[in-house]
């Protein structure tokens, strides 16, 4: 499961995870605003890619499918929820927030729920 999460979601998880050098949402400079925009763009691209490719994947075993969903929820959805909470209302984009804030945490979790059913 960890290998799947890393392969399918690694890039998005990397940009969403807070770490040294992550912009402070309370006082963003113009350069930091662009960094947050780039982060949202990367995450949106990963979500869009998953939306296109992964719904066709099938895991017939209901228990394994439930474990995969639980892992996605624990790692991907939780990380996105924190990322979204940190930056969605930070003012990183003033003109076109809908261009960057495309998915709510709830919508992402609902999308993940539909994975692996074929």
Backbone as CSV, one residue per row, in Angstrom:
resi,resn,N_x,N_y,N_z,CA_x,CA_y,CA_z,C_x,C_y,C_z
1,UNK,0.813,-1.188,0.000,0.000,0.000,0.000,0.864,1.262,0.000
2,UNK,1.933,1.219,0.785,2.805,2.389,0.836,3.464,2.653,-0.519
3,UNK,3.805,1.568,-1.222,4.414,1.737,-2.546,3.420,2.364,-3.510
4,UNK,2.164,1.932,-3.447,1.126,2.531,-4.299,0.960,4.014,-3.965
5,UNK,0.836,4.331,-2.694,0.645,5.725,-2.278,1.826,6.577,-2.735
6,UNK,3.028,6.066,-2.565,4.214,6.821,-2.981,4.249,7.012,-4.493
7,UNK,3.917,5.954,-5.248,3.966,6.045,-6.709,2.866,6.940,-7.255
8,UNK,1.673,6.795,-6.735,0.526,7.520,-7.284,0.391,8.936,-6.720
9,UNK,0.809,9.147,-5.491,0.541,10.412,-4.824,1.785,11.099,-4.271
10,UNK,2.962,10.515,-4.491,4.188,11.033,-3.883,4.473,12.495,-4.159
11,UNK,4.353,12.906,-5.404,4.663,14.297,-5.755,3.706,15.256,-5.057
12,UNK,2.420,14.926,-5.058,1.434,15.780,-4.388,1.688,15.816,-2.887
13,UNK,1.987,14.656,-2.307,2.243,14.611,-0.871,3.462,15.447,-0.509
14,UNK,4.475,15.416,-1.354,5.677,16.209,-1.101,5.365,17.703,-1.049
15,UNK,4.587,18.192,-1.992,4.320,19.639,-2.014,3.306,20.058,-0.950
16,UNK,2.446,19.124,-0.517,1.444,19.473,0.500,1.994,19.429,1.913
17,UNK,3.019,18.629,2.127,3.543,18.446,3.479,4.251,19.704,3.960
18,UNK,3.895,20.142,5.163,4.596,21.313,5.696,6.020,20.919,6.055
19,UNK,6.890,21.794,5.859,8.286,21.513,6.173,9.072,22.795,6.191
20,UNK,10.369,22.669,6.371,11.208,23.868,6.351,11.042,24.602,5.020
21,UNK,10.845,25.872,5.105,10.687,26.669,3.896,9.248,26.800,3.423
22,UNK,8.317,26.125,4.101,6.908,26.279,3.723,6.460,27.688,4.081
23,UNK,5.787,28.350,3.144,5.337,29.722,3.421,4.361,29.792,4.597
24,UNK,4.505,30.819,5.391,3.579,31.078,6.494,2.317,31.681,5.896
25,UNK,1.162,31.019,6.046,-0.064,31.516,5.421,-0.530,32.882,5.942
26,UNK,0.008,33.316,7.069,-0.437,34.578,7.652,0.272,35.794,7.067
27,UNK,1.421,35.573,6.449,2.169,36.718,5.908,2.917,36.302,4.646
28,UNK,2.186,36.193,3.565,2.767,35.747,2.304,3.313,36.920,1.490
29,UNK,4.536,36.761,1.035,5.101,37.720,0.101,4.613,37.333,-1.300
30,UNK,4.888,38.170,-2.284,4.497,37.850,-3.656,5.140,36.546,-4.124
31,UNK,6.397,36.352,-3.797,7.097,35.126,-4.173,6.451,33.911,-3.501
32,UNK,6.097,34.045,-2.235,5.459,32.938,-1.517,4.054,32.657,-2.039
33,UNK,3.337,33.689,-2.450,2.022,33.484,-3.057,2.161,32.601,-4.293
34,UNK,3.195,32.882,-5.094,3.430,32.080,-6.291,3.789,30.634,-5.930
35,UNK,4.535,30.468,-4.871,4.882,29.110,-4.412,3.614,28.345,-4.050
36,UNK,2.695,28.991,-3.349,1.444,28.329,-2.960,0.600,28.026,-4.199
37,UNK,0.568,28.944,-5.146,-0.149,28.690,-6.406,0.434,27.469,-7.102
38,UNK,1.750,27.402,-7.152,2.411,26.255,-7.789,2.102,24.956,-7.046
39,UNK,2.057,25.038,-5.732,1.719,23.854,-4.944,0.297,23.383,-5.273
40,UNK,-0.656,24.304,-5.283,-2.033,23.928,-5.621,-2.106,23.371,-7.038
41,UNK,-1.373,23.953,-7.965,-1.377,23.456,-9.352,-0.848,22.024,-9.422
42,UNK,0.215,21.740,-8.696,0.774,20.385,-8.669,-0.220,19.393,-8.068
43,UNK,-0.837,19.779,-6.967,-1.814,18.902,-6.320,-3.007,18.671,-7.240
44,UNK,-3.506,19.735,-7.867,-4.640,19.593,-8.784,-4.305,18.668,-9.947
45,UNK,-3.090,18.767,-10.471,-2.672,17.892,-11.570,-2.640,16.437,-11.115
46,UNK,-2.160,16.185,-9.913,-2.143,14.815,-9.387,-3.554,14.276,-9.194
47,UNK,-4.436,15.102,-8.680,-5.829,14.678,-8.481,-6.478,14.405,-9.833
48,UNK,-6.264,15.290,-10.798,-6.849,15.094,-12.128,-6.316,13.830,-12.790
49,UNK,-5.022,13.581,-12.640,-4.432,12.368,-13.194,-5.052,11.128,-12.552
50,UNK,-5.183,11.148,-11.234,-5.791,10.014,-10.533,-7.246,9.825,-10.957
51,UNK,-7.952,10.919,-11.132,-9.359,10.851,-11.539,-9.500,10.192,-12.913
52,UNK,-8.522,10.411,-13.776,-8.570,9.846,-15.127,-8.154,8.381,-15.163
53,UNK,-7.175,8.003,-14.365,-6.594,6.664,-14.490,-7.087,5.656,-13.462
54,UNK,-7.252,6.062,-12.238,-7.481,5.083,-11.180,-8.899,4.541,-11.054
55,UNK,-9.930,5.224,-11.473,-11.258,4.616,-11.351,-11.417,3.313,-12.140
56,UNK,-10.602,3.109,-13.149,-10.683,1.875,-13.918,-9.970,0.704,-13.266
57,UNK,-9.195,0.969,-12.240,-8.474,-0.095,-11.553,-9.435,-0.852,-10.646
58,UNK,-9.302,-2.143,-10.612,-10.216,-2.968,-9.830,-9.462,-3.754,-8.762
59,UNK,-9.993,-3.734,-7.574,-9.516,-4.586,-6.489,-10.735,-5.392,-6.047
60,UNK,-10.851,-6.637,-6.521,-12.046,-7.434,-6.236,-12.238,-7.764,-4.759
61,UNK,-11.154,-7.884,-4.019,-11.237,-8.241,-2.608,-11.718,-7.030,-1.804
62,UNK,-12.897,-7.143,-1.214,-13.505,-6.017,-0.490,-12.651,-5.574,0.695
63,UNK,-12.037,-6.511,1.380,-11.212,-6.155,2.534,-9.972,-5.376,2.109
64,UNK,-9.317,-5.836,1.044,-8.142,-5.125,0.534,-8.536,-3.745,0.016
65,UNK,-9.669,-3.657,-0.671,-10.154,-2.366,-1.175,-10.409,-1.412,-0.011
66,UNK,-11.003,-1.917,1.066,-11.262,-1.083,2.250,-9.950,-0.626,2.884
67,UNK,-8.949,-1.516,2.910,-7.636,-1.146,3.454,-6.975,-0.066,2.609
68,UNK,-7.082,-0.200,1.295,-6.525,0.821,0.405,-7.210,2.166,0.619
69,UNK,-8.524,2.151,0.717,-9.241,3.399,0.954,-8.842,4.004,2.298
70,UNK,-8.714,3.160,3.317,-8.312,3.662,4.637,-6.927,4.301,4.572
71,UNK,-6.020,3.674,3.834,-4.669,4.222,3.699,-4.696,5.550,2.948
72,UNK,-5.483,5.608,1.871,-5.616,6.864,1.122,-6.215,7.957,2.000
73,UNK,-7.174,7.596,2.809,-7.803,8.569,3.698,-6.808,9.055,4.745
74,UNK,-6.066,8.099,5.326,-5.104,8.450,6.375,-3.947,9.295,5.862
75,UNK,-3.540,9.043,4.628,-2.356,9.735,4.113,-2.741,10.881,3.180
76,UNK,-3.377,10.566,2.070,-3.652,11.568,1.034,-4.721,12.560,1.489
77,UNK,-5.870,12.058,1.896,-6.970,12.962,2.272,-6.605,13.807,3.488
78,UNK,-5.958,13.209,4.469,-5.580,13.966,5.670,-4.543,15.043,5.343
79,UNK,-3.574,14.697,4.513,-2.558,15.682,4.133,-3.189,16.820,3.335
80,UNK,-4.106,16.473,2.419,-4.773,17.516,1.644,-5.650,18.390,2.547
81,UNK,-6.337,17.774,3.490,-7.191,18.541,4.401,-6.361,19.579,5.161
82,UNK,-5.183,19.170,5.640,-4.298,20.102,6.352,-3.772,21.198,5.423
83,UNK,-3.343,20.803,4.231,-2.849,21.753,3.233,-3.941,22.767,2.881
84,UNK,-5.140,22.276,2.626,-6.277,23.122,2.280,-6.578,24.096,3.426
85,UNK,-6.616,23.580,4.645,-6.901,24.433,5.806,-5.828,25.501,5.981
86,UNK,-4.587,25.153,5.679,-3.478,26.082,5.850,-3.521,27.222,4.829
87,UNK,-3.891,26.915,3.579,-3.732,27.915,2.524,-5.007,28.397,1.828
88,UNK,-6.099,27.689,1.909,-7.287,28.057,1.121,-7.770,29.482,1.409
89,UNK,-7.674,29.915,2.640,-8.140,31.253,3.006,-6.993,32.207,3.335
90,UNK,-5.813,31.913,2.820,-4.632,32.713,3.151,-4.490,33.956,2.281
91,UNK,-5.301,34.046,1.230,-5.173,35.188,0.335,-4.046,35.037,-0.664
92,UNK,-3.583,33.802,-0.905,-2.478,33.592,-1.840,-2.858,33.960,-3.263
93,UNK,-4.145,33.933,-3.549,-4.625,34.375,-4.852,-5.828,35.275,-4.626
94,UNK,-5.796,36.407,-5.262,-6.866,37.377,-5.044,-7.840,37.423,-6.214
95,UNK,-7.345,37.164,-7.412,-8.181,37.327,-8.599,-8.927,36.055,-8.994
96,UNK,-8.263,34.916,-8.911,-8.856,33.682,-9.421,-8.713,32.513,-8.454
97,UNK,-9.305,32.587,-7.283,-9.133,31.472,-6.349,-9.652,30.142,-6.903
98,UNK,-10.693,30.197,-7.723,-11.262,28.965,-8.294,-10.290,28.264,-9.245
99,UNK,-9.302,28.986,-9.733,-8.296,28.397,-10.616,-7.367,27.464,-9.834
100,UNK,-7.162,27.748,-8.569,-6.232,26.981,-7.743,-6.947,26.105,-6.717
101,UNK,-8.001,26.616,-6.132,-8.737,25.846,-5.127,-9.885,25.146,-5.845
102,UNK,-9.551,24.012,-6.430,-10.472,23.291,-7.303,-11.245,22.222,-6.539
103,UNK,-10.593,21.582,-5.585,-11.181,20.445,-4.875,-11.286,20.750,-3.390
104,UNK,-12.429,20.468,-2.810,-12.550,20.548,-1.361,-12.021,19.238,-0.782
105,UNK,-11.646,19.233,0.470,-11.215,17.975,1.079,-12.307,16.895,1.009
106,UNK,-13.540,17.307,1.169,-14.647,16.350,1.120,-14.796,15.756,-0.281
107,UNK,-14.644,16.582,-1.309,-14.746,16.095,-2.689,-13.612,15.120,-3.007
108,UNK,-12.413,15.406,-2.514,-11.292,14.495,-2.739,-11.562,13.155,-2.064
109,UNK,-12.023,13.196,-0.844,-12.308,11.942,-0.134,-13.395,11.140,-0.840
110,UNK,-14.399,11.807,-1.331,-15.464,11.115,-2.077,-14.904,10.494,-3.353
111,UNK,-14.015,11.186,-4.030,-13.394,10.637,-5.233,-12.583,9.393,-4.874
112,UNK,-11.812,9.468,-3.795,-10.999,8.324,-3.372,-11.872,7.121,-3.036
113,UNK,-13.037,7.386,-2.473,-13.959,6.323,-2.106,-14.371,5.484,-3.327
114,UNK,-14.418,6.098,-4.479,-14.835,5.389,-5.687,-13.729,4.608,-6.369
115,UNK,-12.491,4.743,-5.889,-11.376,4.032,-6.505,-11.453,2.531,-6.256
116,UNK,-10.873,1.785,-7.171,-10.658,0.345,-7.078,-11.934,-0.484,-7.195
117,UNK,-12.985,0.116,-7.669,-14.232,-0.619,-7.876,-14.401,-1.063,-9.328
118,UNK,-13.557,-0.510,-10.209,-13.600,-0.894,-11.619,-14.682,-0.199,-12.386
